[in-house]
Amino acid sequence: MVQSISTLLVLGASGDLASRLLLPALGQLLTRHPERPVRLVGAASDELTHAAWKSIVRASFASAEASGPAIDALLATTSYHTVDVTDSAALSNLLADCEGDPAIYFALPPAVTTLVCDALTDVTLPDGVKLALEKPFGVDEAGAVALNHKLAQLVPEEKIFRIDHFLGRSTVLNLLGLRFANRVFEPLWSNQHIARIDIIYDEQLGLEGRAGYYDKAGALVDMIQSHLLQVMAVVAMEPPSTLSAADVRDAKGLVLRATKLRGGSPKRSSRRARYTAGTVDEQVLGAYTDQPGVKPERDTETLAEVTVDINTWRWTGVPFTLRSGKALGQRRREIVITFKPAPHLPTGLEGRDDPSVLRIMLAPDEMALEININGPSDPRVLERASLTATFGPGQLLAYGEVLESLFDGDPALSVRGDTAVECWRIVAPVLTAWRDGTVPLDDYPAGTAGPADWAPLG
Ligand code: NDP
């Protein structure tokens, strides 16, 4: 079926996000779905010639091995405008160059995004226009409320796509399928049978020249406040009746509204650390504080850990620990669900009786259920076994799934305004305590599992 044209208007088209993530994903999406005609309009303050813009787009597409008739059609019609996107007249002109229901993608620094929202209040927006925003959604709870207010003056909430590429279609659908299409998991999915849940996103990569952004954000804001709380909401939510935006986002909202720091105090529920020089995967990495652009006095953490409670019948008493860091020895991206131990081990059985653990790995999407079974040599001696499965792979890059939802006008997996505010509310006491120095900043050599005295997770 031939679909009507969508225009993707990228504000900040010459930036890192656009060329490294957005455009390659667009190329891949169009290669897989050539029936979906898309016109691409780029805008930024960079003075790019039309030819230079085309070669940026072509290079981004090549990096995703994108080709075919839809790619050729897009390259023939794409345009680029050198403008200040905070200027209302410039925005009006840009929108005049768009066809169909345009999607405006704010690939801009957050402060500039706010100015563009102000400028758009003086612009007549086309019917059906959609707005796609990148994290961070505000810089704190009040900032997120203010941003929501500005956006609400422009378009209805269902036209606002607050992007979280961790909530790509395939990852979320895999989680929902595992939980809600099997009777074996859902009856156990509560404080009756689960002891703890850890959501871990450890990277081996260091700063990679992103000091300008990262040194102001740190691991807590970069990962936990945004992505990991969203993943937690999907892991902990009640079964939605449908996959509609209203049902999925309501279910996530209920979880986040019930979430509080464990023990009520950041001192008990959070830890932070920063990497010193070390060796990661045989590569020598300098200390974080020696990286160009880093201000050591900012005390930015490169490893953050926060434990929360979800105060509902289902979850009260189960600690959810969210952790993410850079320059760690091992790359780990997993949700680790540790069940309570068996209430009684029949006398006569011996060996391993560790609790069962379900590991759900993110990228690549795999799962492993670790259980105790009677060993092959002596059936009275228990041994550990792992039942593994691989989820259906995502057909698209994470940003391809994001763009597909945007073009489809389905905001189910994007972050609703109220939940963006909740995520700031949850971490606000931690941010204050860390700023005040109430929680010490530990250190760890790059390439290790973190500070030596931190108990390992999962
Ligand atoms: P960059 O600084 O690389 O790019 C910003 C872009 O905005 C540039 O094209 C810049 O043009 C343009 N710009 C800034 N001010 C104006 C203005 N007044 N008028 C016109 N153009 C302007 O940022 P990123 O691409 O890294 O990030 C963009 C957003 O994406 C941020 O919100 C970030 O948090 C988010 N993000 C980024 C990720 C990444 O890996 N890069 C990952 C996830 C989210 P010029 O250079 O000419 O000023």
Residues whose N, C-alpha, C, O or C-beta is under 5 A from the ligand:
A	BS01	NDP	G12 A13 S14 G15 D16 L17 A18 A43 A44 S45 D46 V83 D84 V85 T86 F106 A107 L108 P109 P110 V112 E134 K135 P136
